[in-house]
Amino acid sequence: MDSGSKVFTVDLLERYAAKGHGVVTCMAAGNDVTMWGTSKGWIIRHDFGLGDSYGIDLCGGRTGDQSIHSVFVDPGGSHCIATIVGDGGAETFYIHAKWSKPRALSKLKGLVVNAVAWNRQHITEASTKEIILGTNNGQLHEMAVDEKDKREKYIKLLYELSELPEAFMGLQMETASISTGTRYYVMAVTPRRLYTFTGIGSLESVFLGYQDRAVRFMELPGENLSSELHFFIKQKRAIHFAWLSGAGIYHGDLNFGASHSSQDGDENFVENKALLDYSKLFDGAEAVKPSSLAISEYHFLLLVGNKVKVVNRISEQIIEELHFHLTSESSSKGILGLCSDASAGLFYAYDQNSIFQVSVNDEGRDMWKVYLDMKEYAAALANCRDALQRDQVYLAQAEVAFSTKDFLRAASFFAKINYILSFEEITLKFISANEQDALRTFLLWKVDSLSKDDKCQITMISTWATELYLDKINRLLLEDDTSGDHNSEYWSLIKEFRAFLSDSKDVLDEATTLMLLESYGRVDELVYFASLKGQYEIVIHHYIQQGEAKKALEVLEKLGVPIHLQYKFAPDLIMLDAYETVESWMIRKDLNPRKLIPAMMRYSSEPHAKNETHQVIRYLEYCVHSLNNEDPGIHNLLLSLYAKQEDDSALLRFLQSKFSKVRENSPEFFYDPKYALRLCLKEKRMRACVHIYGMMSMHEEAVALALQVDPELAMAEADKVEDDEELRKKLWLMIAKHVVGQEKGAKRENIRKAIAFLKETDGLLKIEDILPFFPDFALIDDFREAICSSLEDYNKQIELLKEEMNDATQGADNIRNDIGALAQRYAIIERDEECGVCQRRILNTAADFGISRGYASLGPMAPFYVFPCGHAFHAQCLIAHITQCTDPEKAEHILDLQKQLSLVSGETRRDSDGSLTVHEPVASMNQVDKIRSQLDEEIASECPFCGELMIQEISLPFILPEEHEVNSWEIKLLNPTNQKSISLSV
């Protein structure tokens, strides 16, 4: 791997990092903040984000050698803990990024802090929250510091190793929020052991619980004084861990959401544990233990001497070696250690004088190859970046399966390859191996992997798969010929093939597929595919050829089947199964029976058993009576079928049906009567002919034909004529002539029967009407009774006419008397009688109204009207009231009559000086009387207060719509006692 494609690169960050304060002894980093300690008790802080750098002196004026033993920085770069060791012992300080001076932690005086576990989920810039410190005497302490307090909130002992007291060399902590509180996960390492602690509540309660139970730990052989514990952090959550132990690198995955109960009751959150032996890293040479460790997502960085070996965590292979340019002063001790900045994704190496930065360049880019070499194909696919990489994974899987002769599985992988192998190369592999089933499987998988836009390829591949299916089916048929029965593989393949046809119906070429199915003789599948494609004509035709009328009808009854197929296949279906066909027709409401006539005619032309139900007649009766069909063709066909039956009762019932009784405004029949008459005459259905003649108002022909069949029928036909007395008599005379002419008995007996026949006519015929039908030599004595009876009838009629004439004469006399009395009628008008409209006295002078003289000859009085009910009105007031209350057309007519009367009779007008001028009439008195009579008829036919006009006013609203906007109304109330009115304003 050349330098341009290296995953890890080394850059010198700072050459003389100690700044004159001795040499670098330790280092930590977080969030682009690096801090390192020196041999003279100084902490150098460099913030890459802000670009500043400064030093902090922790000696505090103490004498003697004072060296920084360890320094720790939180992931946010705000909090720092450092331990200084000198002649006066060890002392630990807390430093905040905003402080200029450190804060000594007095409770930790004399203790060397080797490890710090930060609470990554809860720590903030202002507060550390709870953190754990591990010391060299095997103790774990809990501490919390708030920046605003300028001192620690508390420091308390959590746990102390008693069985094997060793220094804690590495410490990590994770928390998870659950429904019952906060769960803590703590890992700590010593030179020989890895301890795990977990519990719910506070840190104190978690560690307090281990007083009653044993601590869970992993002990590995060998001792490593440089023991380290590191977590790989991704999105603020640890997902991998690594322990630099004496036996090797013990590592695994972390799953803090899982719950795996261990034997001792603790929950084990470590998964996929493994130990990377140091011997794997060195070819034959004696294993050298690394002095420091850092962990990335996929790699371990191991400090061995002055080199960093990059080991792939998955393959456990060294992929790179990192070299550092050391100064002559630092070459003696070399690289001292490694540290990582999880927030920035960077690593650092340091010697006594220099700081080196190790950068990561897309370390996961080749992980798919790593997994592929390990045959972990799922993980390889998950780490592929493009289609070419995925193709190589699929190819490897396919080649393995192909080599083990698992051809079907190989086909599924080959189908996913898009670039590195062509379609032709893959198909040739299966063809060369004579694996038709695998080839078919490959084609099916290939179709599924293609885009919908590759329509041409999909169609071609699907067609090839269809042919392979058909070939396989035929080969199975040939194999089964010896046994005479089909095995389960055959039926399973048929089922699979039909499912394929169903799924691919939209991409397969219809004509090509139908041709293939036909050429291989797969009729059932051809019908199935035709049904899928909506080629119902092929399906129905097949069923008809097989004589399966019910299946054909089921297809026709499906939704979406064109209705014209019903008419096309109706002749064949009704001949196969008339009953089921008619049942199917009767279910459908959208059929046009007229278009089914050819099928019904074909069925009707065939002979049928006498006791067999005629299915066409059944369907036609359903159309006529249930569907109320009015098509003359349907009615004519039903009539023709009735006419051909031996029993004419159904024909007569049909002819006598009155369709107008069922549907309003419909004719009484819809068949063609002329066609019906010709048909019935041809089939010699005489009674039907008689009915049709009568229906066509050809009563004479009806009676004449009925006399040939049954005289009683003729009589009934003659009685049907009711509105033409002369025709009715003529018909009865025809019957009488027939009856008289048919009698062959004794003369007296014949005459007796003729007289009895006269009684049946209800007096329509008299004896004198039928006498001409008897022989000339008949004796009158034989008709004595009939003649006497006839004369008596005439006498009764004469007497009845006399009575009617007397009644008419008496009525005329009464009318003349009433007319004479009417001329003498009068009414008495009281002097103070008031007009019903204007409430003024009736006997006012005409001058007060300016009324013309044409109304009445009353001298100076105004004309008026008096009604029998007692109400009286001035003529002018009555006209005004009537025109106001009646309809506009009648009101206009009344005003027009009034105007005509004024013009023809003369009128009185008031001049400008107040005098009255009378104008002479311009017409004769006859014209005046005629106009006055018309006006009286319009306005005085009845009292407006007591007649129909007042009844009509009941339905009118009290306040008209146009009066809604009026602010006040005047209401007049009439007192019936004194006839005085009272006006009310509203």
C-alpha positions, 0 to 999 in steps of 0.5 A: 500500500503506497503512501497516497493510499495509507489509512493512517498518517503521522505528522509532527505537531510540535517539536519542543513541547515541554517549553523549557520545563523539562521533558514530556512525561504524559499526555491526554486529549479531548475535543481538539484540546491537548494537555501534556505534563512535564518532568518539572511539574508543568501542564502545557495546554494547547487548544486547536479550536481557539488557537491558544497555548499556555502552561500551568505550574503545579509545583506551587513553590515546592522544592525538589524534583516534581514530575507530572505522573498522569494527566486526564482530559474529559471528552469535551476538553473542559475538565482536567485532572493531573497528578504530580509526584515528587519528593514530598509525595503525590498530589492530585489537582483539578484544572478547569479550562476557564481557570488560571490556577489549579485546585488541589484535591486534598482528600487524594493527597498521597494517592497516585491517580492512574485512571479516570472514568468520565461520565460522557452522557452527563458531563457538561462544561460547568460540571463534571457530574460523577466521575471515578478515579482509580489509584495505584493502591487499588482504590476507586474514588467518586468525585464531582466538581462544579466550575462555579464552586471553585472546588470539589463537591465531594470525594468518597471511596467507592471500592477497594481491592482486597483479594489481590491489591493491585494498582488500577491502570485503566478505567471506563464508565458508561450510563444508560437511562432506563425506566427504573433509573440510571444503570451504570457500567464500569470496567477497570483493569489492573496489570493482570485482571479486568473487572466489571461492575454494573447496577442501578441507582447511584454509583455509591449504591452500585459499588455498595452492592458488591459487598454482598457478592463477588466482583466479576473479573477476567484474569489473564496470564502474565503481567503487564505494568503498562496495562491500558483499557480503551473504549471506542466511542461513536456518537457518544456511546462506547461500542468496542473495548480493548485491554492491553493485557499481559497475554494479548489484546483482549477485546470485544463489543459492548451492548449496553442495551442488552440484558444477559444474565450471568451466573453470579447475577450480574448483567454481562454487557460484553459480546463477541469477546476475543483475545489477540495473542501477541505471537500473531503479530510477529513472524517467528520472533519472540513476542514483544509486548506493546507499551501502549494502545489506542483503538479506532473503529476497525483497528488497534494502534500498538506502540512497539518500540519506536513504531506503531503497528496498525492491526486490523481488529477483524482480520488480526493482521498488521496493515501498516507500520507508522514511523516517527522522526525522533530527535537525538535527545529523544531517541534514547527513550523513544516514543513514550505513549499513545492517546486518542481524541474520541471527539475529533477522531485523532490519535497522538504519540509523544516522546520526551520532546515532540508531539505527533498527530496520527490521522485516520483516512477512511479506515473502513474503505477496505473492510469489505475485502477483509470480511470477504477474505474471511468469508463473512459475506453479510458483513462484507456486503454491509461495508461495500461502498459501490456496485463493483465491490458488491459484485465481487462479494456476490461473485465470490459467493457464487463461485463457492456455491458453483464449486460445491455444485449448489447450482441453485444457490449459485444462480441467486448470487450470479443474478445479483452481479451487474458489472464484472460478469456479463449476462451471457458469461453467466448463462453459458456457465449453467448451459455448459454444466447442463443445469437447466433448473439453475439457469431458470432460477438465475433468469428469475432472480435476474428479472427481479434485480432489473429496473422497471425501465429495462422493459426489453430485457425483462420481456426477453428474460421472462420469455426464456424462463417461460420456455425453460419452464415448459421444457422442464414440465415436458421432461417430467411428463416423459419421466412419468409415462412409465409410472402412469401418474404424475409425481409431486415435483410435476404438480409443484412445478405446474403451481410454480409456473402458474405463479410465474405467469401471474407475476409476469403477465404484464411483461411477457409478450402476449402473442409469443407466450400464447404461441409457446404454450400452444406449441408445447401443448399446455392447453390448461396453462394457455387458458390460464394465461389467456384469462390473466391477460383478459383474453376471455374469448380464448378461455370461453372457446376452450371450455365450449370445445371441452363441453364445459358450459358451466365454466364458460358461463363462470368466465362470462359472469366475471367483472370486466368481461366484454358483454359482446362475448355473451352474444357471441357465444350464446348460440353454442352455450344454449345448445350445450346447457340451456338451463344454466345458460338461461340462468346466467342470462337471468342473473345479468341485468345489462343484457339486451335480449334482442341480441340473444334472439339468434341463439334463442332461434337456434335453440327453438329450431331443435326438437324438444321432448313434450315434458321438457321445459322450453328454456327460451320461453322461460327466459322470454317470459322473464324478460316480458314480465320481470324486466318489462321488456318492450322490444317488439322482436322479443314479444313476437318471438315469444308469441311465435313459440307459444303458437307452436305449442299444442296447448294454446292456453299460454298463447291466449293468456299472452294475447289477453295480457294488458301491459298498460295495467302494469306500466302507465302510458304504455300500449296494451301490447308490443307485438305486431298484431298483423304478424301475430294474425298471420302466424296464428292463421298459419298454425290454425290457432283460431281462438287466438285469431278471433282475439287478434281480429277483435283487438284490431277492431275487425269485429265482423271478421272476428265474429265470422271466424268465431262462428266457425269455432264456437258460437259462444265465442262469437257472442262474447266477441259481439258483446265487446262492442259497446260504443257502436250500437249499430255495429253491435246489432249487426254482429248479433244479427250475424250470430242470429243468422248463423244460429237460425241456419244451423238448427235442424230440429222440428220447426217449433223447437227451432223457433223456441231456440230462436226466441231464447237466443233473442233473450240473450241479446238483452233486447238488442234484437227484436223478433222482427229482426230475425224473422227474415232468417226464417223460411217464407212458409213459416206460420205466424202462429209459431211467433205469437208469443214473441210478437206479443212480447215485442208489442208490449215492449213498444207500448212500455216505451211509448208510455215512458216517452209520454211521462218524460214529455209531461215532466219537460212541460211542467219544468218549462212552466216553473221556469217561466214563473221564476222569471216573472217573480224575479222581475218583482224582486227588491231590496230595502236600503236604510237611509244610513246604510253604509258601503261595505268598502268606503263606509260612506252612506249608500244613498250619496249623490253621484256627483260625490263620485264623478260617476258616469250615467251609464251605471243606473237611472237613479237620478242624483244618487250614485249607482250601487249594488245590493246582494241577497246576503245584505251587503251593499257597495257603491258601484265604483267601490265594488269595482275598486275592491274586485280589481284589487283582490282578483288576478291581474288579467281579470282586473284589467278586463273589468277596468276595460269594460268600465272604460267602454261603458263610460265612453258609450253611455256619456259621463259627468266630469268636473271642470276647472272652475268646479262646475260639472259638465255632462257629455252626451252618449255616443252609442245606442241603449242596446250597446250600453245594456250589453256592456253593462250586463258584461260588467255586472257579470264580472263584479256582481255575480256574487258578494265579495265578502261572502263568496269565493273571493273572500275564501281565496283571501284566507290563504294570503299573508297578513303582511305582504312581502313588499310591506316588510320595509314599511314602518307602520300599518293602519288596520281597520276593524269592523264592529258587526253590531253597529257596522262602524269601523275602528282604525289602528296604527301599528 
